[in-house]
Amino acid sequence: MPSFEEARGIILAHVKPLGEETVPLMDAFGRLVSRDIIAPWDLPLYDNSAMDGFAVHAADCTSAPTRLNITGFLPAGGDVAAMVEPGCAVRIMTGAPIPPGCNAVVPIEEAEVDGDHVVISHKVLPRQHVRVRGGDVGAGAPVLAEGTGIRPAEVGMLAAMGQALVPVYRKARIAILSTGDELIELGERPVSGKVINSNALSLAAAVREAGAEPVLVGIARDNVESHREKMLQALCCDALITSAGVSAGDRDLVREVAAGLGAEELFWKIGMKPGGPTAFSTWQGKPIFSLPGNPVSTMVTFELLVKPALLKMMGHRKVVPPFVKGILAEDAHKKPGKLHFIRVTVKKRHGRHVAYCAGEQHTAILSTMTRCDALAALPCDATFIPAGSEVDLALLREVDLVSECEAAVGYLH
């Protein structure tokens, strides 16, 4: 039975990026570029003014004051004027091209207009208030490296470089299959013995949060034919996540049917809790993540094992977020032999993460997942972890600083 770290390593060794597709620029937002983007031209494309003011030749303004003739006006988007002769200046607006014969701009607030003349009262330096051609990015230079995430700033840069279409790593399509005769779909009225198929929807939300596309394929009933039909339908996608049916009961058919379809099982059971019965297989190169059915086990194993794999499939390089160090606010007890992940709420105090039990840790208690900020890893061999001990935290969301009032009372003694 592999440890948690070994299981995650096996998974990541058996998934690879899906390849690329080309999409319109706005559809590329939130994706990763799949190849280096090279600048086709200089940015800016021409010397232009960084200020409203007067375009001048710095050599005309080496002593103060300097009186220059105003011979023209250049708005942003205007055509470059004729050569500006020595002793002359051109009124210019921000973004307008620097006219030939000029190499500096004097801001309007630093100049005094006197009829057809402008008086400059200080020395002017070459290139002052000029955005120089190629000063941001030169033609032929890399703009975005392969694997860069496309945020608003990257959208702006790509647009400035004329990239109407962008090569990105393909978004993974992830099939989600729940199993069990006890399940009913959302919208049906639950009765005794029946459970709403909430795992499928929480997994779909988690898949979408990871940047992939969830594909709900419904419920496989507790017979081989239903499992086979649903799994074959699901394996048209890039990966399959199943929920429940992965233990050793008479109706736990996921592993049996996957093997019958030709899937290669790489492990079953992990030295972790929750999530011990998790299995991982591949079918024609496609990963199959077979997760336990208890809601908390499903969500924890997705976060710690499946999500890193999906990120790698979509071109991410940093797929395993580092654990942060935290302090337990309360004693914790566990059985030895497995790495335990407990649900905790977290407060930041004096730069440290302080972890509090989020409630009952049974894997059927879904409400603790709505409250928890992190999963605290309790060492395999430990049985008692006293308050004040340092533990590793897998953060699930941003945590807040405690208020001054709370800090004054003291959350950890």
PEVENHU-V412601 format. One record per backbone hydrogen bond with DSSP energy under -1.0 kcal/mol. CO is the residue of the C=O (numbers start at 1). NH is the residue of the N-H. Records with the same first field share a line. If there is no record, write none. Layout:
CO = NH ; NH
This chain:
2 = 271
3 = 7
4 = 8
5 = 9
6 = 10
7 = 11
8 = 12
9 = 13
11 = 14
19 = 170
21 = 168
23 = 166
25 = 28
28 = 31
31 = 150
32 = 169
33 = 147
37 = 143 ; 144
39 = 140
43 = 136 ; 137
44 = 134
47 = 98
48 = 131
49 = 95
52 = 108
53 = 92
54 = 106
55 = 90
56 = 103 ; 104
57 = 60
58 = 61
61 = 124
66 = 120
68 = 118
69 = 89
72 = 91
74 = 93
75 = 78
85 = 88
87 = 69
89 = 71
90 = 55
91 = 74
92 = 53
93 = 96
96 = 49
99 = 102
100 = 84
103 = 127
104 = 56
106 = 54
107 = 110
108 = 111
112 = 119
114 = 117
116 = 70
117 = 114
118 = 68
119 = 112
120 = 66
125 = 128
127 = 130
128 = 105
129 = 50
131 = 48
132 = 135
137 = 43
138 = 141
141 = 39
144 = 37
145 = 148
148 = 33
150 = 30
151 = 155
152 = 156
153 = 157
154 = 158
155 = 159
156 = 160
157 = 161
158 = 163
159 = 162
162 = 164
164 = 25
166 = 23
167 = 34
168 = 21
172 = 213
173 = 238 ; 239
174 = 215
175 = 241
176 = 217
177 = 243
178 = 220
180 = 183
182 = 195
184 = 197
185 = 188
191 = 194
195 = 184
196 = 198
198 = 202
199 = 203
200 = 204
201 = 205
202 = 206
203 = 207
204 = 208
205 = 209
206 = 210
207 = 212
208 = 211
213 = 174
215 = 176
218 = 178
220 = 180
221 = 223
223 = 227
224 = 228
225 = 229
226 = 230
227 = 231
228 = 232
229 = 233
230 = 234
231 = 235
233 = 236
234 = 237
239 = 175
240 = 289
241 = 177
242 = 291
243 = 179
245 = 254
249 = 252
251 = 253
253 = 257
254 = 258
255 = 259
256 = 260
257 = 261
258 = 263
259 = 262
264 = 282
267 = 280
270 = 272
271 = 339
273 = 341
275 = 278
276 = 270
278 = 269
279 = 290
280 = 266 ; 267
281 = 288
282 = 264
283 = 286
286 = 283
287 = 240
288 = 281
289 = 242
290 = 279
291 = 244
294 = 298
295 = 299
296 = 300
297 = 301
298 = 302
299 = 303
300 = 304
301 = 305 ; 306
302 = 307
306 = 310
307 = 311
308 = 312
309 = 313
310 = 314
311 = 316
312 = 315
313 = 18
317 = 319
324 = 393
326 = 391
327 = 355
328 = 388
332 = 385
339 = 273
340 = 378
342 = 376
343 = 358
344 = 373 ; 374
345 = 356
347 = 354
348 = 402
349 = 352
352 = 349
353 = 327
354 = 347
355 = 329
356 = 345
362 = 365
363 = 296
364 = 366
366 = 369
368 = 372
373 = 396 ; 397
374 = 344
375 = 394
376 = 342
378 = 340
380 = 337
383 = 334
385 = 332
386 = 389
389 = 328
391 = 326
392 = 377
393 = 324
394 = 375
400 = 348
403 = 407
404 = 408
405 = 409
406 = 410
